[in-house]
Amino acid sequence: MGRNTDTHRKVLFGRRRGRRLSPGRQRLIDDVLPRLRVTLPAADGILDMDALFPGPVRDVWLEVGFGGGEHLAAQAAAHPEIGFIG
């Protein structure tokens, strides 16, 4: 049975719009994010992972969907030899 694209209804799981950020969180995005943001190289370039961290790291872990960052910060404090990206 095929799908009729003319009558198929799009379903969105999640929010279409969220609440406004608190002034404190907006300041973090405006002031802190530019210092922490990872700038990706051109399409044919390679990201230098060692340059992302102030010192040598044994491994790099990527946390996806890190919310407010509390867990990510706790993991970084517990594992200083690991480079974390959230």
PyMOL Python script that loads the backbone (N, CA, C, O; Angstrom):
from pymol import cmd

cmd.read_pdbstr("""\
ATOM      1  N   MET A   1       0.842  -1.169   0.000  1.00  0.00           N
ATOM      2  CA  MET A   1       0.000   0.000   0.000  1.00  0.00           C
ATOM      3  C   MET A   1       0.893   1.240   0.000  1.00  0.00           C
ATOM      4  O   MET A   1       1.712   1.398   0.905  1.00  0.00           O
ATOM      5  N   GLY A   2       0.760   2.095  -0.962  1.00  0.00           N
ATOM      6  CA  GLY A   2       1.589   3.286  -1.079  1.00  0.00           C
ATOM      7  C   GLY A   2       1.080   4.443  -0.238  1.00  0.00           C
ATOM      8  O   GLY A   2      -0.049   4.436   0.251  1.00  0.00           O
ATOM      9  N   ARG A   3       1.917   5.402  -0.089  1.00  0.00           N
ATOM     10  CA  ARG A   3       1.575   6.593   0.692  1.00  0.00           C
ATOM     11  C   ARG A   3       1.130   7.698  -0.263  1.00  0.00           C
ATOM     12  O   ARG A   3       1.832   8.030  -1.219  1.00  0.00           O
ATOM     13  N   ASN A   4      -0.027   8.250   0.007  1.00  0.00           N
ATOM     14  CA  ASN A   4      -0.516   9.355  -0.796  1.00  0.00           C
ATOM     15  C   ASN A   4       0.016  10.641  -0.189  1.00  0.00           C
ATOM     16  O   ASN A   4      -0.430  11.053   0.882  1.00  0.00           O
ATOM     17  N   THR A   5       0.970  11.281  -0.866  1.00  0.00           N
ATOM     18  CA  THR A   5       1.614  12.466  -0.302  1.00  0.00           C
ATOM     19  C   THR A   5       0.671  13.662  -0.241  1.00  0.00           C
ATOM     20  O   THR A   5       0.915  14.593   0.526  1.00  0.00           O
ATOM     21  N   ASP A   6      -0.408  13.659  -1.036  1.00  0.00           N
ATOM     22  CA  ASP A   6      -1.349  14.776  -0.994  1.00  0.00           C
ATOM     23  C   ASP A   6      -2.159  14.788   0.293  1.00  0.00           C
ATOM     24  O   ASP A   6      -2.526  15.857   0.782  1.00  0.00           O
ATOM     25  N   THR A   7      -2.441  13.617   0.845  1.00  0.00           N
ATOM     26  CA  THR A   7      -3.280  13.554   2.048  1.00  0.00           C
ATOM     27  C   THR A   7      -2.498  13.159   3.283  1.00  0.00           C
ATOM     28  O   THR A   7      -3.059  13.110   4.378  1.00  0.00           O
ATOM     29  N   HIS A   8      -1.204  12.875   3.129  1.00  0.00           N
ATOM     30  CA  HIS A   8      -0.377  12.470   4.275  1.00  0.00           C
ATOM     31  C   HIS A   8      -0.155  13.667   5.193  1.00  0.00           C
ATOM     32  O   HIS A   8       0.310  14.721   4.759  1.00  0.00           O
ATOM     33  N   ARG A   9      -0.490  13.492   6.449  1.00  0.00           N
ATOM     34  CA  ARG A   9      -0.332  14.561   7.427  1.00  0.00           C
ATOM     35  C   ARG A   9       1.038  14.463   8.081  1.00  0.00           C
ATOM     36  O   ARG A   9       1.439  13.387   8.526  1.00  0.00           O
ATOM     37  N   LYS A  10       1.756  15.575   8.141  1.00  0.00           N
ATOM     38  CA  LYS A  10       3.050  15.593   8.809  1.00  0.00           C
ATOM     39  C   LYS A  10       2.825  15.614  10.313  1.00  0.00           C
ATOM     40  O   LYS A  10       1.987  16.366  10.811  1.00  0.00           O
ATOM     41  N   VAL A  11       3.574  14.789  11.034  1.00  0.00           N
ATOM     42  CA  VAL A  11       3.449  14.707  12.480  1.00  0.00           C
ATOM     43  C   VAL A  11       4.771  15.169  13.081  1.00  0.00           C
ATOM     44  O   VAL A  11       5.843  14.727  12.667  1.00  0.00           O
ATOM     45  N   LEU A  12       4.683  16.056  14.055  1.00  0.00           N
ATOM     46  CA  LEU A  12       5.867  16.564  14.728  1.00  0.00           C
ATOM     47  C   LEU A  12       5.879  16.031  16.147  1.00  0.00           C
ATOM     48  O   LEU A  12       4.918  16.220  16.893  1.00  0.00           O
ATOM     49  N   PHE A  13       6.958  15.368  16.522  1.00  0.00           N
ATOM     50  CA  PHE A  13       7.134  14.899  17.885  1.00  0.00           C
ATOM     51  C   PHE A  13       8.132  15.842  18.538  1.00  0.00           C
ATOM     52  O   PHE A  13       9.304  15.867  18.161  1.00  0.00           O
ATOM     53  N   GLY A  14       7.685  16.600  19.494  1.00  0.00           N
ATOM     54  CA  GLY A  14       8.542  17.585  20.143  1.00  0.00           C
ATOM     55  C   GLY A  14       7.863  18.943  20.121  1.00  0.00           C
ATOM     56  O   GLY A  14       6.669  19.053  19.843  1.00  0.00           O
ATOM     57  N   ARG A  15       8.624  19.952  20.413  1.00  0.00           N
ATOM     58  CA  ARG A  15       8.077  21.304  20.481  1.00  0.00           C
ATOM     59  C   ARG A  15       8.279  22.041  19.181  1.00  0.00           C
ATOM     60  O   ARG A  15       9.316  21.917  18.530  1.00  0.00           O
ATOM     61  N   ARG A  16       7.283  22.802  18.816  1.00  0.00           N
ATOM     62  CA  ARG A  16       7.438  23.712  17.681  1.00  0.00           C
ATOM     63  C   ARG A  16       8.143  24.983  18.142  1.00  0.00           C
ATOM     64  O   ARG A  16       8.971  25.545  17.425  1.00  0.00           O
ATOM     65  N   ARG A  17       7.807  25.420  19.332  1.00  0.00           N
ATOM     66  CA  ARG A  17       8.422  26.603  19.927  1.00  0.00           C
ATOM     67  C   ARG A  17       8.652  26.316  21.399  1.00  0.00           C
ATOM     68  O   ARG A  17       7.847  25.648  22.048  1.00  0.00           O
ATOM     69  N   GLY A  18       9.735  26.818  21.908  1.00  0.00           N
ATOM     70  CA  GLY A  18      10.041  26.650  23.325  1.00  0.00           C
ATOM     71  C   GLY A  18       9.852  27.949  24.077  1.00  0.00           C
ATOM     72  O   GLY A  18       9.559  28.993  23.494  1.00  0.00           O
ATOM     73  N   ARG A  19      10.024  27.864  25.374  1.00  0.00           N
ATOM     74  CA  ARG A  19       9.969  29.070  26.192  1.00  0.00           C
ATOM     75  C   ARG A  19      11.205  29.907  25.927  1.00  0.00           C
ATOM     76  O   ARG A  19      12.230  29.393  25.478  1.00  0.00           O
ATOM     77  N   ARG A  20      11.105  31.193  26.206  1.00  0.00           N
ATOM     78  CA  ARG A  20      12.268  32.071  26.084  1.00  0.00           C
ATOM     79  C   ARG A  20      13.314  31.657  27.104  1.00  0.00           C
ATOM     80  O   ARG A  20      12.987  31.148  28.176  1.00  0.00           O
ATOM     81  N   LEU A  21      14.563  31.880  26.763  1.00  0.00           N
ATOM     82  CA  LEU A  21      15.643  31.617  27.704  1.00  0.00           C
ATOM     83  C   LEU A  21      15.601  32.640  28.824  1.00  0.00           C
ATOM     84  O   LEU A  21      15.220  33.792  28.621  1.00  0.00           O
ATOM     85  N   SER A  22      15.997  32.202  30.004  1.00  0.00           N
ATOM     86  CA  SER A  22      16.113  33.152  31.113  1.00  0.00           C
ATOM     87  C   SER A  22      17.237  34.127  30.773  1.00  0.00           C
ATOM     88  O   SER A  22      18.109  33.801  29.966  1.00  0.00           O
ATOM     89  N   PRO A  23      17.232  35.317  31.375  1.00  0.00           N
ATOM     90  CA  PRO A  23      18.319  36.269  31.099  1.00  0.00           C
ATOM     91  C   PRO A  23      19.704  35.690  31.401  1.00  0.00           C
ATOM     92  O   PRO A  23      20.662  35.976  30.682  1.00  0.00           O
ATOM     93  N   GLY A  24      19.817  34.888  32.448  1.00  0.00           N
ATOM     94  CA  GLY A  24      21.106  34.283  32.783  1.00  0.00           C
ATOM     95  C   GLY A  24      21.585  33.316  31.718  1.00  0.00           C
ATOM     96  O   GLY A  24      22.759  33.330  31.347  1.00  0.00           O
ATOM     97  N   ARG A  25      20.692  32.478  31.226  1.00  0.00           N
ATOM     98  CA  ARG A  25      21.080  31.526  30.169  1.00  0.00           C
ATOM     99  C   ARG A  25      21.382  32.256  28.861  1.00  0.00           C
ATOM    100  O   ARG A  25      22.285  31.859  28.125  1.00  0.00           O
ATOM    101  N   GLN A  26      20.644  33.305  28.572  1.00  0.00           N
ATOM    102  CA  GLN A  26      20.919  34.077  27.363  1.00  0.00           C
ATOM    103  C   GLN A  26      22.301  34.712  27.438  1.00  0.00           C
ATOM    104  O   GLN A  26      23.021  34.752  26.440  1.00  0.00           O
ATOM    105  N   ARG A  27      22.679  35.211  28.622  1.00  0.00           N
ATOM    106  CA  ARG A  27      24.026  35.778  28.803  1.00  0.00           C
ATOM    107  C   ARG A  27      25.095  34.713  28.573  1.00  0.00           C
ATOM    108  O   ARG A  27      26.127  34.985  27.960  1.00  0.00           O
ATOM    109  N   LEU A  28      24.845  33.494  29.068  1.00  0.00           N
ATOM    110  CA  LEU A  28      25.814  32.412  28.842  1.00  0.00           C
ATOM    111  C   LEU A  28      25.996  32.147  27.352  1.00  0.00           C
ATOM    112  O   LEU A  28      27.118  31.975  26.878  1.00  0.00           O
ATOM    113  N   ILE A  29      24.906  32.116  26.630  1.00  0.00           N
ATOM    114  CA  ILE A  29      24.996  31.869  25.188  1.00  0.00           C
ATOM    115  C   ILE A  29      25.737  33.018  24.501  1.00  0.00           C
ATOM    116  O   ILE A  29      26.566  32.795  23.619  1.00  0.00           O
ATOM    117  N   ASP A  30      25.430  34.237  24.912  1.00  0.00           N
ATOM    118  CA  ASP A  30      26.064  35.399  24.280  1.00  0.00           C
ATOM    119  C   ASP A  30      27.534  35.552  24.651  1.00  0.00           C
ATOM    120  O   ASP A  30      28.350  35.923  23.808  1.00  0.00           O
ATOM    121  N   ASP A  31      27.879  35.270  25.905  1.00  0.00           N
ATOM    122  CA  ASP A  31      29.232  35.556  26.400  1.00  0.00           C
ATOM    123  C   ASP A  31      30.159  34.343  26.435  1.00  0.00           C
ATOM    124  O   ASP A  31      31.341  34.458  26.111  1.00  0.00           O
ATOM    125  N   VAL A  32      29.637  33.193  26.823  1.00  0.00           N
ATOM    126  CA  VAL A  32      30.491  32.023  27.031  1.00  0.00           C
ATOM    127  C   VAL A  32      30.560  31.126  25.787  1.00  0.00           C
ATOM    128  O   VAL A  32      31.632  30.625  25.445  1.00  0.00           O
ATOM    129  N   LEU A  33      29.446  30.927  25.123  1.00  0.00           N
ATOM    130  CA  LEU A  33      29.435  30.023  23.971  1.00  0.00           C
ATOM    131  C   LEU A  33      30.475  30.366  22.906  1.00  0.00           C
ATOM    132  O   LEU A  33      31.121  29.457  22.385  1.00  0.00           O
ATOM    133  N   PRO A  34      30.662  31.635  22.564  1.00  0.00           N
ATOM    134  CA  PRO A  34      31.689  31.923  21.546  1.00  0.00           C
ATOM    135  C   PRO A  34      33.092  31.437  21.939  1.00  0.00           C
ATOM    136  O   PRO A  34      33.900  31.120  21.066  1.00  0.00           O
ATOM    137  N   ARG A  35      33.383  31.379  23.235  1.00  0.00           N
ATOM    138  CA  ARG A  35      34.706  30.901  23.678  1.00  0.00           C
ATOM    139  C   ARG A  35      34.793  29.372  23.670  1.00  0.00           C
ATOM    140  O   ARG A  35      35.888  28.819  23.577  1.00  0.00           O
ATOM    141  N   LEU A  36      33.655  28.687  23.767  1.00  0.00           N
ATOM    142  CA  LEU A  36      33.648  27.232  23.865  1.00  0.00           C
ATOM    143  C   LEU A  36      33.279  26.539  22.558  1.00  0.00           C
ATOM    144  O   LEU A  36      33.485  25.335  22.412  1.00  0.00           O
ATOM    145  N   ARG A  37      32.753  27.271  21.640  1.00  0.00           N
ATOM    146  CA  ARG A  37      32.252  26.702  20.385  1.00  0.00           C
ATOM    147  C   ARG A  37      33.379  26.044  19.597  1.00  0.00           C
ATOM    148  O   ARG A  37      34.489  26.570  19.525  1.00  0.00           O
ATOM    149  N   VAL A  38      33.084  24.906  19.017  1.00  0.00           N
ATOM    150  CA  VAL A  38      34.034  24.212  18.141  1.00  0.00           C
ATOM    151  C   VAL A  38      33.774  24.677  16.717  1.00  0.00           C
ATOM    152  O   VAL A  38      32.684  24.479  16.180  1.00  0.00           O
ATOM    153  N   THR A  39      34.767  25.288  16.114  1.00  0.00           N
ATOM    154  CA  THR A  39      34.642  25.734  14.732  1.00  0.00           C
ATOM    155  C   THR A  39      35.093  24.601  13.823  1.00  0.00           C
ATOM    156  O   THR A  39      36.230  24.137  13.903  1.00  0.00           O
ATOM    157  N   LEU A  40      34.197  24.168  12.971  1.00  0.00           N
ATOM    158  CA  LEU A  40      34.507  23.059  12.071  1.00  0.00           C
ATOM    159  C   LEU A  40      35.332  23.552  10.889  1.00  0.00           C
ATOM    160  O   LEU A  40      35.149  24.674  10.417  1.00  0.00           O
ATOM    161  N   PRO A  41      36.244  22.703  10.416  1.00  0.00           N
ATOM    162  CA  PRO A  41      37.051  23.088   9.257  1.00  0.00           C
ATOM    163  C   PRO A  41      36.221  23.040   7.974  1.00  0.00           C
ATOM    164  O   PRO A  41      35.075  22.590   7.976  1.00  0.00           O
ATOM    165  N   ALA A  42      36.816  23.507   6.891  1.00  0.00           N
ATOM    166  CA  ALA A  42      36.159  23.421   5.586  1.00  0.00           C
ATOM    167  C   ALA A  42      35.842  21.954   5.284  1.00  0.00           C
ATOM    168  O   ALA A  42      36.375  21.049   5.924  1.00  0.00           O
ATOM    169  N   ALA A  43      34.989  21.740   4.325  1.00  0.00           N
ATOM    170  CA  ALA A  43      34.518  20.389   3.996  1.00  0.00           C
ATOM    171  C   ALA A  43      35.655  19.402   3.752  1.00  0.00           C
ATOM    172  O   ALA A  43      35.512  18.216   4.048  1.00  0.00           O
ATOM    173  N   ASP A  44      36.763  19.864   3.226  1.00  0.00           N
ATOM    174  CA  ASP A  44      37.874  18.956   2.935  1.00  0.00           C
ATOM    175  C   ASP A  44      38.935  18.961   4.045  1.00  0.00           C
ATOM    176  O   ASP A  44      39.978  18.323   3.903  1.00  0.00           O
ATOM    177  N   GLY A  45      38.673  19.677   5.149  1.00  0.00           N
ATOM    178  CA  GLY A  45      39.646  19.778   6.234  1.00  0.00           C
ATOM    179  C   GLY A  45      39.427  18.724   7.312  1.00  0.00           C
ATOM    180  O   GLY A  45      38.427  18.006   7.310  1.00  0.00           O
ATOM    181  N   ILE A  46      40.369  18.649   8.216  1.00  0.00           N
ATOM    182  CA  ILE A  46      40.316  17.692   9.325  1.00  0.00           C
ATOM    183  C   ILE A  46      40.332  18.487  10.627  1.00  0.00           C
ATOM    184  O   ILE A  46      41.141  19.400  10.791  1.00  0.00           O
ATOM    185  N   LEU A  47      39.446  18.142  11.541  1.00  0.00           N
ATOM    186  CA  LEU A  47      39.373  18.799  12.834  1.00  0.00           C
ATOM    187  C   LEU A  47      40.524  18.330  13.713  1.00  0.00           C
ATOM    188  O   LEU A  47      40.688  17.130  13.934  1.00  0.00           O
ATOM    189  N   ASP A  48      41.312  19.255  14.209  1.00  0.00           N
ATOM    190  CA  ASP A  48      42.428  18.940  15.092  1.00  0.00           C
ATOM    191  C   ASP A  48      41.895  18.825  16.522  1.00  0.00           C
ATOM    192  O   ASP A  48      41.739  19.835  17.209  1.00  0.00           O
ATOM    193  N   MET A  49      41.618  17.603  16.967  1.00  0.00           N
ATOM    194  CA  MET A  49      41.030  17.379  18.285  1.00  0.00           C
ATOM    195  C   MET A  49      41.962  17.833  19.403  1.00  0.00           C
ATOM    196  O   MET A  49      41.486  18.319  20.429  1.00  0.00           O
ATOM    197  N   ASP A  50      43.256  17.691  19.237  1.00  0.00           N
ATOM    198  CA  ASP A  50      44.202  18.100  20.279  1.00  0.00           C
ATOM    199  C   ASP A  50      44.148  19.603  20.538  1.00  0.00           C
ATOM    200  O   ASP A  50      44.398  20.050  21.658  1.00  0.00           O
ATOM    201  N   ALA A  51      43.825  20.376  19.515  1.00  0.00           N
ATOM    202  CA  ALA A  51      43.785  21.827  19.659  1.00  0.00           C
ATOM    203  C   ALA A  51      42.541  22.302  20.419  1.00  0.00           C
ATOM    204  O   ALA A  51      42.467  23.469  20.804  1.00  0.00           O
ATOM    205  N   LEU A  52      41.578  21.427  20.636  1.00  0.00           N
ATOM    206  CA  LEU A  52      40.343  21.813  21.318  1.00  0.00           C
ATOM    207  C   LEU A  52      40.504  21.919  22.832  1.00  0.00           C
ATOM    208  O   LEU A  52      39.683  22.554  23.494  1.00  0.00           O
ATOM    209  N   PHE A  53      41.544  21.311  23.384  1.00  0.00           N
ATOM    210  CA  PHE A  53      41.687  21.215  24.833  1.00  0.00           C
ATOM    211  C   PHE A  53      42.996  21.862  25.270  1.00  0.00           C
ATOM    212  O   PHE A  53      43.976  21.855  24.524  1.00  0.00           O
ATOM    213  N   PRO A  54      43.013  22.423  26.483  1.00  0.00           N
ATOM    214  CA  PRO A  54      44.207  23.146  26.937  1.00  0.00           C
ATOM    215  C   PRO A  54      45.416  22.253  27.190  1.00  0.00           C
ATOM    216  O   PRO A  54      46.551  22.728  27.145  1.00  0.00           O
ATOM    217  N   GLY A  55      45.195  20.986  27.453  1.00  0.00           N
ATOM    218  CA  GLY A  55      46.294  20.061  27.696  1.00  0.00           C
ATOM    219  C   GLY A  55      46.026  18.744  26.996  1.00  0.00           C
ATOM    220  O   GLY A  55      44.982  18.576  26.366  1.00  0.00           O
ATOM    221  N   PRO A  56      46.960  17.808  27.099  1.00  0.00           N
ATOM    222  CA  PRO A  56      46.754  16.510  26.436  1.00  0.00           C
ATOM    223  C   PRO A  56      45.606  15.739  27.084  1.00  0.00           C
ATOM    224  O   PRO A  56      45.423  15.789  28.301  1.00  0.00           O
ATOM    225  N   VAL A  57      44.843  15.033  26.272  1.00  0.00           N
ATOM    226  CA  VAL A  57      43.752  14.178  26.761  1.00  0.00           C
ATOM    227  C   VAL A  57      43.958  12.768  26.230  1.00  0.00           C
ATOM    228  O   VAL A  57      44.500  12.562  25.144  1.00  0.00           O
ATOM    229  N   ARG A  58      43.511  11.805  27.026  1.00  0.00           N
ATOM    230  CA  ARG A  58      43.652  10.396  26.655  1.00  0.00           C
ATOM    231  C   ARG A  58      42.625   9.980  25.613  1.00  0.00           C
ATOM    232  O   ARG A  58      42.888   9.122  24.769  1.00  0.00           O
ATOM    233  N   ASP A  59      41.443  10.603  25.683  1.00  0.00           N
ATOM    234  CA  ASP A  59      40.342  10.242  24.794  1.00  0.00           C
ATOM    235  C   ASP A  59      39.403  11.438  24.710  1.00  0.00           C
ATOM    236  O   ASP A  59      39.479  12.348  25.536  1.00  0.00           O
ATOM    237  N   VAL A  60      38.527  11.438  23.724  1.00  0.00           N
ATOM    238  CA  VAL A  60      37.509  12.483  23.592  1.00  0.00           C
ATOM    239  C   VAL A  60      36.150  11.803  23.604  1.00  0.00           C
ATOM    240  O   VAL A  60      35.902  10.855  22.859  1.00  0.00           O
ATOM    241  N   TRP A  61      35.265  12.313  24.473  1.00  0.00           N
ATOM    242  CA  TRP A  61      33.905  11.780  24.571  1.00  0.00           C
ATOM    243  C   TRP A  61      32.935  12.854  24.135  1.00  0.00           C
ATOM    244  O   TRP A  61      33.090  14.027  24.477  1.00  0.00           O
ATOM    245  N   LEU A  62      31.925  12.442  23.369  1.00  0.00           N
ATOM    246  CA  LEU A  62      30.890  13.340  22.884  1.00  0.00           C
ATOM    247  C   LEU A  62      29.591  13.023  23.601  1.00  0.00           C
ATOM    248  O   LEU A  62      29.127  11.883  23.577  1.00  0.00           O
ATOM    249  N   GLU A  63      29.002  14.022  24.237  1.00  0.00           N
ATOM    250  CA  GLU A  63      27.729  13.862  24.928  1.00  0.00           C
ATOM    251  C   GLU A  63      26.669  14.576  24.101  1.00  0.00           C
ATOM    252  O   GLU A  63      26.738  15.788  23.895  1.00  0.00           O
ATOM    253  N   VAL A  64      25.691  13.815  23.631  1.00  0.00           N
ATOM    254  CA  VAL A  64      24.618  14.362  22.806  1.00  0.00           C
ATOM    255  C   VAL A  64      23.383  14.527  23.679  1.00  0.00           C
ATOM    256  O   VAL A  64      23.029  13.621  24.434  1.00  0.00           O
ATOM    257  N   GLY A  65      22.735  15.664  23.582  1.00  0.00           N
ATOM    258  CA  GLY A  65      21.540  15.909  24.381  1.00  0.00           C
ATOM    259  C   GLY A  65      21.888  16.096  25.837  1.00  0.00           C
ATOM    260  O   GLY A  65      21.321  15.426  26.700  1.00  0.00           O
ATOM    261  N   PHE A  66      22.811  16.994  26.128  1.00  0.00           N
ATOM    262  CA  PHE A  66      23.358  17.123  27.478  1.00  0.00           C
ATOM    263  C   PHE A  66      22.558  18.036  28.384  1.00  0.00           C
ATOM    264  O   PHE A  66      22.991  18.317  29.501  1.00  0.00           O
ATOM    265  N   GLY A  67      21.398  18.510  27.937  1.00  0.00           N
ATOM    266  CA  GLY A  67      20.512  19.304  28.785  1.00  0.00           C
ATOM    267  C   GLY A  67      21.193  20.548  29.320  1.00  0.00           C
ATOM    268  O   GLY A  67      21.774  21.324  28.561  1.00  0.00           O
ATOM    269  N   GLY A  68      21.121  20.737  30.637  1.00  0.00           N
ATOM    270  CA  GLY A  68      21.731  21.897  31.273  1.00  0.00           C
ATOM    271  C   GLY A  68      23.214  21.739  31.497  1.00  0.00           C
ATOM    272  O   GLY A  68      23.873  22.691  31.915  1.00  0.00           O
ATOM    273  N   GLY A  69      23.767  20.561  31.231  1.00  0.00           N
ATOM    274  CA  GLY A  69      25.198  20.335  31.327  1.00  0.00           C
ATOM    275  C   GLY A  69      25.694  19.850  32.679  1.00  0.00           C
ATOM    276  O   GLY A  69      26.897  19.665  32.862  1.00  0.00           O
ATOM    277  N   GLU A  70      24.781  19.640  33.639  1.00  0.00           N
ATOM    278  CA  GLU A  70      25.218  19.226  34.976  1.00  0.00           C
ATOM    279  C   GLU A  70      25.953  17.887  34.943  1.00  0.00           C
ATOM    280  O   GLU A  70      27.016  17.742  35.545  1.00  0.00           O
ATOM    281  N   HIS A  71      25.382  16.912  34.237  1.00  0.00           N
ATOM    282  CA  HIS A  71      26.016  15.590  34.154  1.00  0.00           C
ATOM    283  C   HIS A  71      27.344  15.682  33.403  1.00  0.00           C
ATOM    284  O   HIS A  71      28.335  15.070  33.803  1.00  0.00           O
ATOM    285  N   LEU A  72      27.354  16.441  32.327  1.00  0.00           N
ATOM    286  CA  LEU A  72      28.579  16.608  31.550  1.00  0.00           C
ATOM    287  C   LEU A  72      29.676  17.240  32.398  1.00  0.00           C
ATOM    288  O   LEU A  72      30.826  16.804  32.345  1.00  0.00           O
ATOM    289  N   ALA A  73      29.334  18.263  33.180  1.00  0.00           N
ATOM    290  CA  ALA A  73      30.318  18.917  34.049  1.00  0.00           C
ATOM    291  C   ALA A  73      30.822  17.960  35.123  1.00  0.00           C
ATOM    292  O   ALA A  73      32.011  17.956  35.442  1.00  0.00           O
ATOM    293  N   ALA A  74      29.923  17.148  35.683  1.00  0.00           N
ATOM    294  CA  ALA A  74      30.329  16.179  36.704  1.00  0.00           C
ATOM    295  C   ALA A  74      31.269  15.132  36.109  1.00  0.00           C
ATOM    296  O   ALA A  74      32.254  14.752  36.742  1.00  0.00           O
ATOM    297  N   GLN A  75      30.972  14.668  34.902  1.00  0.00           N
ATOM    298  CA  GLN A  75      31.838  13.689  34.244  1.00  0.00           C
ATOM    299  C   GLN A  75      33.207  14.293  33.940  1.00  0.00           C
ATOM    300  O   GLN A  75      34.232  13.633  34.113  1.00  0.00           O
ATOM    301  N   ALA A  76      33.224  15.541  33.489  1.00  0.00           N
ATOM    302  CA  ALA A  76      34.504  16.202  33.195  1.00  0.00           C
ATOM    303  C   ALA A  76      35.335  16.362  34.461  1.00  0.00           C
ATOM    304  O   ALA A  76      36.554  16.200  34.426  1.00  0.00           O
ATOM    305  N   ALA A  77      34.681  16.679  35.582  1.00  0.00           N
ATOM    306  CA  ALA A  77      35.405  16.819  36.850  1.00  0.00           C
ATOM    307  C   ALA A  77      35.929  15.467  37.325  1.00  0.00           C
ATOM    308  O   ALA A  77      37.018  15.388  37.894  1.00  0.00           O
ATOM    309  N   ALA A  78      35.166  14.411  37.097  1.00  0.00           N
ATOM    310  CA  ALA A  78      35.568  13.066  37.540  1.00  0.00           C
ATOM    311  C   ALA A  78      36.625  12.442  36.628  1.00  0.00           C
ATOM    312  O   ALA A  78      37.344  11.535  37.047  1.00  0.00           O
ATOM    313  N   HIS A  79      36.725  12.919  35.386  1.00  0.00           N
ATOM    314  CA  HIS A  79      37.657  12.329  34.408  1.00  0.00           C
ATOM    315  C   HIS A  79      38.478  13.433  33.735  1.00  0.00           C
ATOM    316  O   HIS A  79      38.267  13.711  32.555  1.00  0.00           O
ATOM    317  N   PRO A  80      39.393  14.060  34.445  1.00  0.00           N
ATOM    318  CA  PRO A  80      40.158  15.171  33.851  1.00  0.00           C
ATOM    319  C   PRO A  80      41.063  14.751  32.696  1.00  0.00           C
ATOM    320  O   PRO A  80      41.535  15.604  31.946  1.00  0.00           O
ATOM    321  N   GLU A  81      41.307  13.479  32.544  1.00  0.00           N
ATOM    322  CA  GLU A  81      42.154  12.993  31.446  1.00  0.00           C
ATOM    323  C   GLU A  81      41.372  12.835  30.138  1.00  0.00           C
ATOM    324  O   GLU A  81      41.956  12.529  29.099  1.00  0.00           O
ATOM    325  N   ILE A  82      40.051  13.044  30.189  1.00  0.00           N
ATOM    326  CA  ILE A  82      39.172  12.900  29.013  1.00  0.00           C
ATOM    327  C   ILE A  82      38.774  14.283  28.535  1.00  0.00           C
ATOM    328  O   ILE A  82      38.499  15.164  29.350  1.00  0.00           O
ATOM    329  N   GLY A  83      38.740  14.486  27.236  1.00  0.00           N
ATOM    330  CA  GLY A  83      38.220  15.716  26.645  1.00  0.00           C
ATOM    331  C   GLY A  83      36.742  15.520  26.356  1.00  0.00           C
ATOM    332  O   GLY A  83      36.367  14.591  25.641  1.00  0.00           O
ATOM    333  N   PHE A  84      35.904  16.383  26.903  1.00  0.00           N
ATOM    334  CA  PHE A  84      34.454  16.268  26.718  1.00  0.00           C
ATOM    335  C   PHE A  84      33.958  17.336  25.761  1.00  0.00           C
ATOM    336  O   PHE A  84      34.374  18.493  25.824  1.00  0.00           O
ATOM    337  N   ILE A  85      33.062  16.929  24.876  1.00  0.00           N
ATOM    338  CA  ILE A  85      32.350  17.835  23.976  1.00  0.00           C
ATOM    339  C   ILE A  85      30.867  17.561  24.173  1.00  0.00           C
ATOM    340  O   ILE A  85      30.431  16.413  24.093  1.00  0.00           O
ATOM    341  N   GLY A  86      30.095  18.604  24.430  1.00  0.00           N
ATOM    342  CA  GLY A  86      28.653  18.433  24.629  1.00  0.00           C
ATOM    343  C   GLY A  86      27.884  19.329  23.720  1.00  0.00           C
ATOM    344  O   GLY A  86      26.653  19.324  23.744  1.00  0.00           O
TER     345      GLY A  86
END
""", "prot")
cmd.dss("prot")
cmd.show_as("cartoon", "prot")
cmd.util.cbc("prot")
cmd.orient("prot")
